Amino acid sequence: MRLHWRDLGTRRADRADGKSVELAGFAFSVLPGTADYFLMMAEPGCCAGCVPANPLAVVEVLADRPLKLGNGQLRLTGTWRVSSDADGWRYQLHGAEVKQGVTRRALMAASPLFCLPAVPAMAQVDGTAVDAHSHAGNIVQMAYGRGSFSPVAEPMRQGGVSAICLAVVSDSPVIQKLGGRQRPGRDPRPDELYDYTRRSFEKIHALAGQQQLPLLRTAADLNGARASRPSIIVSSEGADFLEGRIERLDEAYQRWALRHLQLTHYRPNELGDIQTEPSVHGGLTPFGVEVIRRCNQLGIVVDVAHGTYELVKKAASVTTKPLVLSHTSLTERPAAWTRRILPDHARAIAATGGVIGVWPVLAFFPNIVAYADGFARMVDVVGINHVGLGTDMLGVPDGSVMTNYADLPQLAAALRAKFSSEETAKLLGGNYRRVFQASLGG
């Protein structure tokens, strides 16, 4: 049985317990050369700081004899085990052996793109791609003081990504998984979400300094951004940190370089209603209207992801700038409390001149080609100028088909089978750049 890194954390990986499996990845060991115990990751790391804190993102490897690790990717076989140790890594590979005779062609064939028929070779990305929604770098865990930053800049360079909207999660302290979905578990204490989000912004600035990722503050900054020197657009998923105080928006703009604000997340807040909870405001609140107008004045992209259709319609009637819905996908038959949207919901965003970011959730798109189909369906509804990339990197709890920015050329290749090179460039960043320019001016 062949496992992929996108399987980790899903039922497929858990059901493989006790089975013989293959897995390709990169080894990390305290001592170089050979080892009979080491950790395996989806991407190479240079030190212990590169090991993800996420227990679902690392596999413990136990071999019966020392294995030669080398510097490149290993393909291992062994017996898969799901650990019950709450403080350890969830997955282990016992009796590990290096699979012999693995060629570059075989490694390529193991990719979810290349295992499908009639797919072109990997496409070059022009270095201007922009991700409208990301939690790369272990930002969410770092805000709690857990783990260390994971690599962001190098995967972006490898994949041709010029900039990411790196998002803090403003309601995180009060959100729990309840009844099978993310929900508010309690009311926040006064200033709790403001203090937490301030610490989160500090972590983005620390990551930017550590990995030499410039913070983009103006439209000209993004116009000049390229993957050769990848950059960050400071973003917040949820405006809960405002706690009803508009002056905090100006503070975030000035002090933390906030340039992309998602109004709501998993908590119906002072700004409006969300898709995953019963409506309590009838859409957008008067404070939500005030926030949108101030974002338009300051030069902050307004993101209506997670908001209800009623919120989006009201936001569209208020804004003087294009809206973004950074991460979702299209559906004709929505389930209860879904984060997906109907065509009219998408059209409301497009009518402002805005962009809908397509979201690579594994349950909806089992491989890169299916993910590209999701882009095509959205284009059919709103047109080529209103669709973009919204990976929610490290933020998709049930598995993502795109787990690393270095994989972006695979998506580009799948899109090129459906669109021209110019259209593909729009989908992978050009459309977001246009909205950013319109929102910030200059």
Sequence and secondary structure as in RCSB ss.txt:
>XXXX:A:sequence
MRLHWRDLGTRRADRADGKSVELAGFAFSVLPGTADYFLMMAEPGCCAGCVPANPLAVVEVLADRPLKLGNGQLR
LTGTWRVSSDADGWRYQLHGAEVKQGVTRRALMAASPLFCLPAVPAMAQVDGTAVDAHSHAGNIVQMAYGRGSFS
PVAEPMRQGGVSAICLAVVSDSPVIQKLGGRQRPGRDPRPDELYDYTRRSFEKIHALAGQQQLPLLRTAADLNGA
RASRPSIIVSSEGADFLEGRIERLDEAYQRWALRHLQLTHYRPNELGDIQTEPSVHGGLTPFGVEVIRRCNQLGI
VVDVAHGTYELVKKAASVTTKPLVLSHTSLTERPAAWTRRILPDHARAIAATGGVIGVWPVLAFFPNIVAYADGF
ARMVDVVGINHVGLGTDMLGVPDGSVMTNYADLPQLAAALRAKFSSEETAKLLGGNYRRVFQASLGG
>XXXX:A:secstr
 B  GGGTTSHHHHHTTTSEEEEEEEEE SSSSEEEEEEEESS  SSGGGS S TTS EEEEEEEEEE  SS EE
EEEEEEE   TTS SEEEEEEEE TT  HHHHHHTSTTTTSTT        S EEEEEE TTTHHHHTTT S   
  HHHHHHHTEEEEEEEEETTGGGEEEETTEEEE S   TTHHHHHHHHHHHHHHHHHHHTT  B  SHHHHHH 
 TTS EEEEEEE SGGGTT THHHHHHHHHH EEEEES SSS  SSB BTTS  SSSSB HHHHHHHHHHHHHT 
EEE TTB HHHHHHHHHH SS EEEEEE B SS  TT S B HHHHHHHHTTT EEEE  BTTT SSHHHHHHHH
HHHHHHH GGGEEE   BT  TT BS   GGGHHHHHHHHHTTS HHHHHIIIIIHHHHHHHHHH  
